[in-house]
Each structure stands twice: as C-alpha cells, then as structure tokens.
C-alpha cells in the first residue's frame, strides 16, 4: 500500500474533484517561458583561489557537468533564494 504525505493527498483530492482546468493559450504561455529561458547569457569574470576552483571542478566532474555550469547553477539558486546551507537542512 502506498502512503501519501499531506501535500500529495491534497493534490490527489483536488484532481479527483476536477479542480484543475486546461490552460488557455498554452502556446503563448510556453513561448513566454521559452523566451525567458533562452535569453543570452552574460559573461562575467570572477576571482577564485586555486583550491576553490580545483574543488569546484572536482564536484562538477562528480556531477558529470562542466564546472562553469555548476557555478552558474549555484549562483542561480542563490539569486532565487533556493540555495540552502547544511545548517538550515538539519
């Protein structure tokens, strides 16, 4: 038997009660989302210690991604307020 948390139960209940409707103008919504995500990246220069860069490259290799992508991802999460420290996760 599958156990659901409260959020999952609420989602299932709302779907079963037909509280969901299709988006009108899906194409325009998707175009807007794509346009936001496809904006040209801006190049920046930052100074890091050799050790920090070495560690970042090692972590990126473990993730199987380029180190620049890892740095961009970390900065993006931080700018959106989604980056958590170890202390906040305890």
C-alpha positions in Angstrom: 0.0 0.0 0.0 1.3 3.4 -1.0 1.3 6.1 1.8 1.0 9.7 0.7 2.0 12.8 2.6 -0.4 15.7 3.2 0.6 17.6 0.1 0.2 14.5 -2.1 -3.2 13.7 -0.6 -4.4 17.3 -1.2 -3.2 17.1 -4.8 -4.9 13.8 -5.5 -8.1 15.1 -3.9 -8.1 18.3 -6.0 -7.6 16.2 -9.2 -10.4 13.8 -8.3 -12.7 16.8 -7.6 -11.9 18.2 -11.0 -10.5 21.4 -9.6 -7.9 21.5 -12.4 -8.6 23.1 -15.8 -6.6 23.3 -19.0 -4.6 26.4 -19.7 -6.0 28.7 -22.4 -3.4 29.9 -24.9 -0.9 27.3 -23.9 1.3 28.2 -26.9 1.7 31.8 -25.8 2.5 30.7 -22.2 5.2 28.3 -23.5 6.6 31.0 -25.8 6.9 33.4 -22.9 8.6 30.7 -20.7 11.0 29.8 -23.6 11.9 33.4 -24.3 12.8 33.9 -20.6 14.9 30.8 -20.5 16.7 31.4 -23.9 17.9 34.9 -23.1 21.5 35.3 -23.9 23.9 34.6 -21.1 26.2 37.4 -19.9 29.8 36.6 -19.4 31.5 37.6 -16.1 34.9 37.3 -14.6 35.4 36.3 -11.0 38.5 35.6 -9.0 38.7 32.3 -7.1 41.5 30.7 -5.2 43.2 27.9 -7.0 42.0 25.4 -4.3 38.3 26.6 -4.7 38.5 26.2 -8.4 40.0 22.8 -8.1 37.3 21.7 -5.6 34.5 23.1 -7.9 36.0 21.2 -10.9 36.1 18.0 -8.9 32.5 18.4 -7.7 31.4 19.2 -11.3 33.1 16.1 -12.5 31.3 14.0 -9.9 28.0 15.5 -11.2 29.0 14.9 -14.8 28.6 18.6 -15.8 31.1 21.4 -16.8 32.4 23.4 -13.9 31.0 26.6 -15.4 27.5 25.1 -15.4 27.9 24.1 -11.8 28.9 27.7 -10.9 26.0 29.1 -12.9 23.6 26.8 -11.2 24.8 27.7 -7.7 24.6 31.4 -8.5 21.1 31.0 -10.0 19.9 29.1 -6.9 21.4 31.7 -4.6 19.9 34.6 -6.5 16.4 32.9 -6.3 16.8 32.2 -2.6 16.8 28.5 -3.2 20.3 27.7 -2.0 20.3 26.0 1.4 23.2 25.7 3.8 23.9 22.5 5.6 22.9 24.2 8.9 19.4 25.1 7.5 18.8 21.5 6.4 19.4 20.0 9.9 
